[in-house]
């Protein structure tokens, strides 16, 4: 049996009992009939357990199988509905590690997902089901509670976890289970944003870069987390043998960027894009991988924001304002993207294309809002995936075709 943390076991036990009882009461059955939630105190989680996955093809409750239709709003305000249809038999896989979303009160999340994890899957990963089979493990991540303590939030409950407990070790365990039991030689795209992007970077460096499994790598999307490269180079730094993507049919490469608005470039205290140790932070523009500016294929949440971090500002998507029944909007031509170097910073610059007198918004909210106001150090972090969702899906589909067509070593 895995060694457990005694103090954590006691703290988690009461919480899990309450959760199990609440689920049982809601279902009108006795608590004993409800399967227990995965134990958050085990040192090594067993990812054969379906309860440790948010998305996996064999799950009865698969959080990637959700309604994500979009209202397409043209610049003149006219609209139509784009109905989402998942691929019936996709030929490749996507493995996703979600960003910091947990509002659990401690330093590290447990294995009981809630609205925050579910909403992130819906916003950032579910749409990839248009082209690939989907795998998204739960993991004991650093919480929003822990992250926000430095911005005036409350102190997390309890003690920080010991080094190596949860976090990356969970992600690695989930990846190794997937490769051993579900991959079956298929090509795979790794996707991560923010904390999830940092996990993917480490996973690539320790488990894939220069190893036999690299042959199965279609590409990796490391978004809102740094990938380091030597100045002017596409490989080196974070990875020895995995280059940056420079074309939509290139395979075994990485797309990486962090987004700032053109009117608000990275301030001195910016959290993303800063060069260090003689290396630059990679910027690959998903709207134009070959370089220069490109018009983004965006899907934005109709209302609300990732992590509830965007404050109360909401775009009035149409002028005059009309009700929108779908959870997402698609805004052709609204956003342009280009990679920019400014001093020590390399980042993806977002420009909103104005349309004076048109029937669609010229405003796009997206900065993180704190009690003291807008926090420009984070840029447009909560929109990193939304503004290029259509581009990323198109690119990985193109890369998957190239990967499938490439000759394999005997």
TAQUI-V634372 format. One record per backbone hydrogen bond with DSSP energy under -1.0 kcal/mol. CO is the residue of the C=O (numbers start at 1). NH is the residue of the N-H. E is the energy in kcal/mol with one decimal. If there is no record, write none. Layout:
# TAQUI-V634372
co=CO nh=NH e=E
co=CO nh=NH e=E
This chain:
# TAQUI-V634372
co=5 nh=9 e=-2.6
co=6 nh=10 e=-2.0
co=7 nh=11 e=-1.9
co=8 nh=12 e=-2.9
co=9 nh=13 e=-2.2
co=10 nh=14 e=-1.2
co=11 nh=15 e=-1.0
co=12 nh=16 e=-2.9
co=13 nh=17 e=-2.3
co=14 nh=18 e=-2.1
co=15 nh=19 e=-2.2
co=16 nh=20 e=-2.9
co=17 nh=21 e=-2.5
co=18 nh=22 e=-2.5
co=19 nh=23 e=-2.4
co=20 nh=24 e=-2.3
co=21 nh=25 e=-2.6
co=22 nh=26 e=-2.2
co=23 nh=27 e=-1.7
co=24 nh=29 e=-2.6
co=30 nh=33 e=-1.9
co=31 nh=34 e=-1.7
co=46 nh=49 e=-1.9
co=49 nh=52 e=-2.0
co=50 nh=53 e=-1.6
co=52 nh=138 e=-2.6
co=54 nh=63 e=-2.7
co=55 nh=136 e=-2.5
co=56 nh=59 e=-2.2
co=62 nh=65 e=-1.9
co=64 nh=66 e=-1.4
co=69 nh=328 e=-1.1
co=70 nh=82 e=-3.4
co=71 nh=330 e=-2.4
co=72 nh=80 e=-1.5
co=74 nh=77 e=-2.1
co=75 nh=359 e=-1.3
co=78 nh=74 e=-2.7
co=80 nh=72 e=-3.0
co=82 nh=70 e=-2.4
co=92 nh=133 e=-2.6
co=93 nh=189 e=-2.4
co=94 nh=135 e=-2.3
co=95 nh=191 e=-2.9
co=97 nh=193 e=-1.2
co=102 nh=144 e=-3.2
co=105 nh=157 e=-2.3
co=107 nh=143 e=-1.7
co=114 nh=118 e=-2.4
co=115 nh=119 e=-3.0
co=116 nh=120 e=-1.9
co=117 nh=121 e=-2.1
co=118 nh=122 e=-2.0
co=119 nh=123 e=-2.4
co=120 nh=124 e=-3.3
co=121 nh=125 e=-1.9
co=121 nh=126 e=-2.9
co=125 nh=128 e=-1.7
co=126 nh=129 e=-2.1
co=127 nh=130 e=-1.8
co=128 nh=131 e=-2.3
co=128 nh=132 e=-1.8
co=129 nh=87 e=-2.8
co=133 nh=94 e=-2.7
co=135 nh=96 e=-2.9
co=136 nh=54 e=-3.2
co=136 nh=55 e=-1.4
co=139 nh=141 e=-1.7
co=140 nh=167 e=-1.9
co=141 nh=109 e=-2.5
co=143 nh=147 e=-2.3
co=144 nh=148 e=-3.0
co=148 nh=151 e=-1.4
co=148 nh=153 e=-2.6
co=149 nh=152 e=-1.1
co=162 nh=165 e=-1.9
co=166 nh=169 e=-1.7
co=167 nh=171 e=-1.7
co=168 nh=172 e=-2.9
co=169 nh=173 e=-1.9
co=170 nh=174 e=-2.6
co=171 nh=175 e=-2.5
co=172 nh=176 e=-2.7
co=173 nh=177 e=-2.2
co=174 nh=178 e=-2.5
co=175 nh=179 e=-2.9
co=176 nh=180 e=-2.0
co=177 nh=181 e=-2.5
co=178 nh=182 e=-2.6
co=178 nh=183 e=-2.1
co=183 nh=186 e=-1.6
co=187 nh=93 e=-2.4
co=188 nh=218 e=-2.6
co=189 nh=95 e=-2.9
co=190 nh=221 e=-3.3
co=191 nh=97 e=-2.4
co=192 nh=223 e=-2.7
co=193 nh=196 e=-2.0
co=194 nh=198 e=-2.3
co=195 nh=199 e=-1.9
co=196 nh=200 e=-2.1
co=197 nh=201 e=-2.4
co=198 nh=202 e=-2.1
co=199 nh=203 e=-2.5
co=200 nh=204 e=-2.9
co=201 nh=205 e=-2.3
co=202 nh=206 e=-2.6
co=203 nh=207 e=-2.6
co=204 nh=208 e=-1.4
co=204 nh=209 e=-3.5
co=208 nh=211 e=-2.6
co=211 nh=214 e=-2.0
co=212 nh=215 e=-1.7
co=213 nh=216 e=-1.6
co=214 nh=217 e=-1.3
co=216 nh=188 e=-2.5
co=218 nh=252 e=-2.3
co=219 nh=190 e=-1.8
co=220 nh=255 e=-2.9
co=221 nh=192 e=-2.5
co=223 nh=194 e=-2.3
co=227 nh=282 e=-3.3
co=228 nh=238 e=-2.6
co=229 nh=280 e=-2.9
co=230 nh=233 e=-2.4
co=234 nh=244 e=-2.2
co=239 nh=236 e=-1.3
co=243 nh=254 e=-1.9
co=247 nh=250 e=-1.4
co=253 nh=220 e=-1.9
co=254 nh=245 e=-2.7
co=255 nh=222 e=-2.6
co=256 nh=284 e=-2.3
co=257 nh=224 e=-3.1
co=258 nh=348 e=-3.1
co=259 nh=380 e=-2.6
co=260 nh=350 e=-2.4
co=261 nh=264 e=-1.0
co=267 nh=270 e=-2.1
co=273 nh=346 e=-2.0
co=276 nh=279 e=-2.3
co=279 nh=276 e=-1.9
co=280 nh=229 e=-2.5
co=285 nh=288 e=-1.8
co=288 nh=291 e=-2.1
co=294 nh=337 e=-2.8
co=297 nh=390 e=-2.2
co=300 nh=329 e=-2.8
co=305 nh=308 e=-2.2
co=306 nh=309 e=-1.8
co=309 nh=369 e=-2.6
co=315 nh=317 e=-1.2
co=317 nh=361 e=-1.7
co=327 nh=302 e=-2.5
co=328 nh=71 e=-2.4
co=329 nh=300 e=-2.6
co=330 nh=73 e=-2.8
co=331 nh=334 e=-2.0
co=334 nh=353 e=-3.0
co=335 nh=296 e=-2.4
co=336 nh=351 e=-2.7
co=337 nh=294 e=-2.1
co=338 nh=349 e=-3.5
co=340 nh=347 e=-2.2
co=342 nh=345 e=-2.1
co=344 nh=275 e=-2.9
co=345 nh=342 e=-2.8
co=347 nh=340 e=-2.9
co=348 nh=260 e=-2.5
co=349 nh=338 e=-1.5
co=350 nh=262 e=-2.5
co=351 nh=336 e=-2.7
co=355 nh=358 e=-2.6
co=359 nh=319 e=-2.2
co=368 nh=375 e=-2.9
co=370 nh=373 e=-1.5
co=373 nh=370 e=-3.5
co=375 nh=378 e=-1.1
co=376 nh=379 e=-1.2
co=377 nh=271 e=-2.5
co=378 nh=381 e=-1.2
co=380 nh=383 e=-2.0
co=381 nh=384 e=-1.3
co=383 nh=387 e=-2.3
co=386 nh=299 e=-2.3
co=386 nh=389 e=-1.2
co=388 nh=392 e=-2.8
co=389 nh=393 e=-2.2
co=390 nh=394 e=-2.2
co=391 nh=395 e=-2.7
co=392 nh=396 e=-2.4
co=393 nh=397 e=-1.8
co=394 nh=398 e=-2.1
co=395 nh=399 e=-3.0
co=396 nh=400 e=-2.3
co=397 nh=401 e=-1.8
co=398 nh=402 e=-2.0
co=399 nh=403 e=-2.7
co=400 nh=404 e=-2.5
co=401 nh=405 e=-1.6
co=402 nh=406 e=-1.1
